[in-house]
């Protein structure tokens, strides 16, 4: 087979890249190890930054998002028994939208297949060779037949555990945090219209939602926690304690899903090796506290698409040469913001009294200072793609 761009991974990054390239007349083939059903049901992040939503609207992929997504114009920081709202609309004039990553994936797959896009699910034994000038992706298709995909460039959008990053040896920066999130998806109507981030002596808690009848909630736990050791009753009781505030009611319901998510900061640089370009989790991981993971992946492929089109059409290499540096500036900004939110809201395992008082000092300053609140709001709703301080 022959195509211009071989894309490894059918998550939000790979699928959106394929769509963006097609709009400019560039061919691509997307290869995915999992089945379509698995990919469309894989529950991940649910917060879309303002630039992410604007991009999806611009390229005609936001019809269902605009109908079903929940626009939020702020978040609450809850500590010392008090609730403090950070008003995004007032501070920066923009907001975020809650719309599950799996819903974004469903929309992207449907749009690409409707347009005749080539997405190969359930491929295995993927190899990448010839990255200096003539890339070849080898793979075994769902039918068991071995094939080769010859392309001009390869986009590695296959996540942290994918094979793309292993095609070269980047410099790696990695930090693992001494806590994790125990997360549940519950069939319970939300009782609060925006996300709540709680700093409690027992640990961090997050209140969020995935729709008018589904809530998504998290508790800080040790990283070696087995989700099965927490009963539903224990989870609801602890959520009630950590999220408690005057006038707040926690609506309980059947737990649909339960799991533990580790916390890490990870960056591999550069994000380019010859004709291979990494994007999304293949190149970087952020703690979920800042809601940046999927948004960073989408920002990466937005930059990459704008770089690849002039290269493939006219041989202009300026965009691809700048790709890694352009993306990494935004990546490190997001890494810092996610680390800052994480360190401000999570209780240190060693119960350091100085760290606890520093946290509370930072929280009080953030909610009392318009400048500090504006900085949080600006970073949370998202900086423009391709631009970062």
C-alpha positions as CSV (number, residue, x, y, z in Angstrom):
1,X,0.0,0.0,0.0
2,X,1.0,3.6,-0.5
3,X,-0.2,6.7,1.3
4,X,1.3,10.1,2.2
5,X,0.9,9.9,6.0
6,X,0.8,6.7,8.0
7,X,-0.9,7.3,11.3
8,X,-0.3,4.8,14.1
9,X,-3.2,5.0,16.7
10,X,-6.9,5.8,16.4
11,X,-7.3,7.9,19.5
12,X,-8.3,11.6,19.3
13,X,-4.9,12.7,18.0
14,X,-4.6,10.2,15.1
15,X,-8.2,10.5,14.0
16,X,-8.2,14.3,14.1
17,X,-4.9,14.4,12.2
18,X,-6.4,12.2,9.5
19,X,-9.4,14.5,9.2
20,X,-7.3,17.7,9.1
21,X,-5.0,16.3,6.4
22,X,-8.0,15.1,4.3
23,X,-9.4,18.7,4.4
24,X,-6.2,19.8,2.7
25,X,-6.2,16.9,0.2
26,X,-3.5,14.8,1.9
27,X,-4.1,11.1,2.0
28,X,-3.5,9.0,5.2
29,X,-4.1,5.5,6.6
30,X,-4.9,5.0,10.3
31,X,-3.7,1.8,12.0
32,X,-5.2,0.8,15.4
33,X,-4.4,-2.2,17.5
34,X,-7.8,-2.3,19.2
35,X,-11.3,-3.0,17.8
36,X,-13.6,-0.1,16.8
37,X,-16.0,-1.1,19.7
38,X,-13.2,-1.0,22.2
39,X,-11.9,2.4,21.1
40,X,-15.3,4.0,21.1
41,X,-16.1,2.8,24.6
42,X,-12.7,3.6,26.2
43,X,-13.6,6.1,28.9
44,X,-11.0,8.8,29.3
45,X,-10.9,12.6,29.9
46,X,-14.0,14.7,29.5
47,X,-12.8,18.4,29.6
48,X,-12.3,20.2,26.3
49,X,-10.4,23.5,26.3
50,X,-11.8,26.5,24.5
51,X,-9.3,26.2,21.6
52,X,-10.1,22.5,21.2
53,X,-13.8,23.2,20.9
54,X,-13.2,26.1,18.5
55,X,-11.0,23.8,16.3
56,X,-13.7,21.0,16.2
57,X,-16.3,23.6,15.2
58,X,-14.0,25.1,12.5
59,X,-13.6,21.7,10.8
60,X,-17.2,20.7,11.1
61,X,-16.9,18.1,13.9
62,X,-18.9,19.8,16.7
63,X,-22.5,19.2,15.8
64,X,-23.1,16.6,18.5
65,X,-20.7,18.3,20.9
66,X,-22.7,21.5,20.7
67,X,-25.9,19.6,21.3
68,X,-24.8,17.4,24.1
69,X,-21.6,19.0,25.6
70,X,-22.0,20.9,28.9
71,X,-20.4,24.3,28.8
72,X,-18.8,25.4,32.1
73,X,-17.8,28.9,32.9
74,X,-15.9,28.2,36.0
75,X,-14.7,25.6,38.6
76,X,-14.8,25.5,42.4
77,X,-11.9,25.2,44.7
78,X,-13.0,23.7,48.0
79,X,-10.8,23.8,51.1
80,X,-11.1,24.6,54.8
81,X,-14.8,23.8,54.6
82,X,-15.5,26.6,52.2
83,X,-16.3,26.8,48.5
84,X,-14.6,29.3,46.2
85,X,-15.6,29.7,42.6
86,X,-13.1,30.7,39.9
87,X,-15.2,32.5,37.3
88,X,-13.6,31.8,33.9
89,X,-16.1,33.9,32.0
90,X,-15.4,37.0,34.1
91,X,-11.7,36.5,34.3
92,X,-10.8,35.5,30.7
93,X,-14.1,35.6,28.8
94,X,-13.9,31.9,27.8
95,X,-14.9,28.6,29.3
96,X,-14.5,24.8,28.9
97,X,-16.9,22.1,27.7
98,X,-17.5,18.7,29.4
99,X,-17.8,16.1,26.6
100,X,-16.3,12.6,27.0
101,X,-13.2,11.7,25.0
102,X,-15.0,8.5,23.8
103,X,-17.7,10.8,22.4
104,X,-15.0,12.8,20.5
105,X,-13.6,9.5,19.2
106,X,-17.0,8.4,18.0
107,X,-17.6,11.6,16.2
108,X,-14.1,11.5,14.5
109,X,-14.5,7.9,13.4
110,X,-17.9,8.5,11.9
111,X,-16.7,11.6,10.1
112,X,-13.6,9.9,8.6
113,X,-15.5,6.8,7.5
114,X,-18.3,8.9,6.0
115,X,-15.6,10.8,4.0
116,X,-14.0,7.5,2.8
117,X,-11.1,7.6,5.2
118,X,-9.0,4.4,5.7
119,X,-9.0,3.2,9.3
120,X,-7.7,-0.3,9.9
121,X,-8.7,-1.7,13.3
122,X,-7.3,-4.8,15.1
123,X,-3.9,-4.6,13.5
124,X,-0.9,-6.3,15.2
125,X,2.8,-6.8,14.9
126,X,3.4,-3.2,13.8
127,X,6.9,-2.3,12.8
128,X,8.3,1.1,11.6
129,X,11.4,1.3,9.4
130,X,13.1,3.6,6.9
131,X,12.5,6.8,9.0
132,X,15.4,8.6,7.4
133,X,13.7,9.2,4.1
134,X,11.3,6.3,3.0
135,X,9.2,5.1,5.9
136,X,7.5,1.7,5.8
137,X,5.0,0.5,8.4
138,X,4.7,-3.2,8.6
139,X,1.6,-4.7,10.2
140,X,-0.7,-7.8,10.3
141,X,-4.2,-7.0,9.5
142,X,-7.4,-8.2,11.2
143,X,-7.6,-10.9,8.5
144,X,-4.1,-12.3,9.5
145,X,-2.4,-11.1,6.3
146,X,1.0,-9.3,6.6
147,X,1.1,-6.0,4.8
148,X,3.4,-3.0,4.3
149,X,2.3,0.6,4.2
150,X,4.8,2.9,2.3
151,X,4.4,6.6,3.2
152,X,6.2,9.9,3.2
153,X,5.9,10.5,6.9
154,X,4.7,8.6,10.0
155,X,2.6,10.1,12.8
156,X,3.1,8.2,16.1
157,X,-0.3,8.8,17.9
158,X,-0.4,5.4,19.6
159,X,-0.2,6.5,23.3
160,X,2.3,6.0,26.1
161,X,2.5,2.2,25.6
162,X,2.6,2.3,21.8
163,X,5.5,1.3,19.6
164,X,6.2,4.6,17.9
165,X,8.4,6.2,20.6
166,X,10.5,3.0,20.6
167,X,11.6,3.7,17.0
168,X,14.3,6.0,18.4
169,X,15.9,7.0,21.7
170,X,14.6,10.4,22.8
171,X,15.6,12.2,26.0
172,X,13.1,11.3,28.7
173,X,11.9,13.3,31.6
174,X,9.8,11.3,34.0
175,X,8.2,11.9,37.5
176,X,5.9,9.5,39.2
177,X,3.7,10.9,42.0
178,X,3.3,9.2,45.4
179,X,-0.5,9.0,45.0
180,X,-3.2,7.9,42.5
181,X,-6.9,8.5,41.7
182,X,-9.6,6.0,42.5
183,X,-12.2,7.0,40.0
184,X,-15.9,5.9,39.6
185,X,-18.5,6.5,37.0
186,X,-21.9,6.5,38.6
187,X,-25.5,6.5,37.4
188,X,-26.4,9.6,39.4
189,X,-27.6,12.9,38.2
190,X,-25.1,15.8,38.9
191,X,-26.1,18.1,41.7
192,X,-23.6,20.8,40.9
193,X,-23.3,22.4,37.5
194,X,-19.4,22.7,37.5
195,X,-16.3,20.8,38.5
196,X,-15.3,20.9,42.1
197,X,-11.6,20.4,43.2
198,X,-11.4,19.7,46.9
199,X,-8.3,19.8,49.2
200,X,-9.2,17.9,52.3
201,X,-7.0,16.6,55.2
202,X,-8.0,13.0,54.0
203,X,-6.8,13.8,50.5
204,X,-7.9,15.3,47.2
205,X,-11.3,14.7,45.7
206,X,-12.8,15.8,42.3
207,X,-16.5,16.1,41.4
208,X,-17.3,16.1,37.7
209,X,-19.9,14.8,35.3
210,X,-20.3,13.1,31.9
211,X,-23.9,14.0,31.2
212,X,-27.3,14.8,32.8
213,X,-27.5,11.4,34.4
214,X,-23.9,10.4,34.9
215,X,-21.3,11.7,37.4
216,X,-17.5,11.1,37.4
217,X,-15.8,11.3,40.8
218,X,-12.3,10.7,42.0
219,X,-10.5,10.2,45.4
220,X,-6.8,10.5,46.1
221,X,-5.4,7.1,47.2
222,X,-2.0,5.4,47.5
223,X,-0.6,4.4,44.1
224,X,-0.7,0.6,44.9
225,X,-4.4,0.7,45.7
226,X,-6.6,-2.1,44.4
227,X,-10.0,-0.6,43.4
228,X,-11.7,-3.9,44.5
229,X,-10.8,-3.3,48.1
230,X,-13.0,-0.2,48.2
231,X,-16.7,-0.9,48.6
232,X,-19.2,1.4,46.9
233,X,-20.4,2.5,50.4
234,X,-16.8,3.4,51.5
235,X,-16.3,5.4,48.3
236,X,-19.5,7.4,48.7
237,X,-18.8,8.0,52.4
238,X,-15.3,9.3,51.7
239,X,-16.5,11.4,48.8
240,X,-19.2,12.9,51.1
241,X,-16.5,13.8,53.6
242,X,-14.0,15.3,51.3
243,X,-16.5,17.3,49.1
244,X,-18.6,18.6,52.1
245,X,-19.6,22.2,51.9
246,X,-22.6,24.3,53.0
247,X,-25.5,23.8,50.6
248,X,-23.8,21.0,48.6
249,X,-25.6,17.6,48.2
250,X,-23.8,14.6,46.8
251,X,-26.3,12.5,44.7
252,X,-25.4,8.8,45.0
253,X,-26.2,6.0,42.6
254,X,-25.1,2.7,41.2
255,X,-21.4,2.5,40.3
256,X,-21.0,1.7,36.6
257,X,-17.2,1.7,36.5
258,X,-14.4,1.7,39.1
259,X,-10.6,2.0,38.6
260,X,-7.3,3.4,39.7
261,X,-5.3,5.9,37.6
262,X,-1.6,6.5,38.3
263,X,-0.2,10.1,38.3
264,X,3.0,11.0,36.4
265,X,4.6,13.8,34.5
266,X,6.4,12.5,31.4
267,X,8.0,14.2,28.4
268,X,10.1,12.7,25.5
269,X,12.0,15.1,23.4
270,X,12.5,15.8,20.6
271,X,9.0,14.8,19.3
272,X,10.5,14.2,15.8
273,X,13.0,11.7,14.5
274,X,13.6,11.9,10.7
275,X,10.1,11.3,9.1
276,X,8.5,10.2,12.4
277,X,6.5,12.7,14.4
278,X,5.2,11.9,17.9
279,X,1.9,13.4,19.1
280,X,-0.2,13.1,22.2
281,X,0.5,10.5,24.9
282,X,3.3,8.9,22.8
283,X,5.3,12.0,23.6
284,X,4.0,13.3,26.9
285,X,1.8,12.5,29.9
286,X,0.5,15.0,32.4
287,X,-1.2,14.5,35.8
288,X,-5.0,14.6,35.1
289,X,-5.5,17.4,37.7
290,X,-5.2,20.1,35.0
291,X,-7.4,18.4,32.4
292,X,-4.7,18.8,29.7
293,X,-4.0,15.3,28.3
294,X,-6.5,15.1,25.4
295,X,-6.2,18.8,24.7
296,X,-2.4,18.6,24.4
297,X,-2.8,15.8,21.9
298,X,-5.2,17.8,19.8
299,X,-2.9,20.8,19.9
300,X,0.0,18.7,18.7
301,X,-1.8,17.4,15.6
302,X,-3.2,20.8,14.8
303,X,0.4,22.1,14.6
304,X,1.5,18.9,12.8
305,X,-1.2,19.1,10.1
306,X,-0.3,22.7,9.4
307,X,3.4,21.7,9.1
308,X,2.8,18.6,6.9
309,X,0.6,20.1,4.3
310,X,3.3,22.6,2.9
311,X,5.9,19.9,3.2
312,X,4.0,17.3,1.3
313,X,2.7,19.8,-1.3
314,X,5.8,21.9,-2.0
315,X,8.7,20.4,-0.1
316,X,8.7,23.3,2.5
317,X,10.4,21.9,5.6
318,X,10.1,25.0,7.8
319,X,7.0,23.8,9.6
320,X,8.2,20.2,10.2
321,X,11.6,21.5,11.4
322,X,9.9,23.7,14.0
323,X,7.3,21.1,15.0
324,X,9.0,19.6,18.0
325,X,10.1,23.0,19.5
326,X,6.7,24.6,18.9
327,X,4.8,21.7,20.6
328,X,7.2,21.3,23.5
329,X,6.8,25.0,24.5
330,X,3.1,24.3,25.0
331,X,3.8,20.8,26.5
332,X,6.1,22.2,29.2
333,X,3.6,25.0,30.1
334,X,0.9,22.3,30.5
335,X,3.2,20.1,32.5
336,X,3.9,23.0,34.9
337,X,0.3,23.9,35.3
338,X,-0.7,20.3,35.9
339,X,2.1,19.9,38.4
340,X,1.1,23.1,40.1
341,X,-2.6,22.1,40.4
342,X,-1.5,18.6,41.6
343,X,0.9,19.9,44.3
344,X,-1.7,22.5,45.5
345,X,-4.6,20.1,45.9
346,X,-3.1,16.7,47.0
347,X,-2.1,15.8,50.5
348,X,1.5,14.6,50.8
349,X,1.7,11.0,52.0
350,X,4.2,11.9,54.7
351,X,1.7,14.4,56.1
352,X,4.3,17.2,56.1
353,X,2.8,20.0,58.3
354,X,4.8,22.7,56.4
355,X,3.6,21.4,53.0
356,X,0.0,21.5,54.3
357,X,0.3,25.1,55.4
358,X,2.0,26.1,52.1
359,X,-0.9,24.5,50.2
360,X,-3.5,26.4,52.1
361,X,-1.6,29.6,51.7
362,X,-1.5,29.1,47.9
363,X,-5.2,28.2,47.8
364,X,-6.2,31.3,49.8
365,X,-4.0,33.5,47.6
366,X,-5.4,32.0,44.4
367,X,-9.1,32.6,45.4
368,X,-8.4,36.1,46.9
369,X,-6.1,37.5,44.2
370,X,-7.7,38.4,40.8
371,X,-4.3,38.1,39.2
372,X,-3.7,34.6,40.6
373,X,-7.2,33.5,39.7
374,X,-6.8,34.9,36.2
375,X,-3.6,32.9,35.7
376,X,-5.4,29.7,36.8
377,X,-8.3,30.5,34.5
378,X,-6.1,31.3,31.5
379,X,-4.2,28.1,31.7
380,X,-7.3,25.9,32.5
381,X,-9.4,27.1,29.5
382,X,-6.4,26.7,27.2
383,X,-3.8,28.8,25.4
384,X,-4.0,29.2,21.6
385,X,-2.6,26.3,19.6
386,X,0.9,26.8,18.4
387,X,1.5,29.6,20.9
388,X,2.9,29.4,24.3
389,X,4.9,31.8,26.6
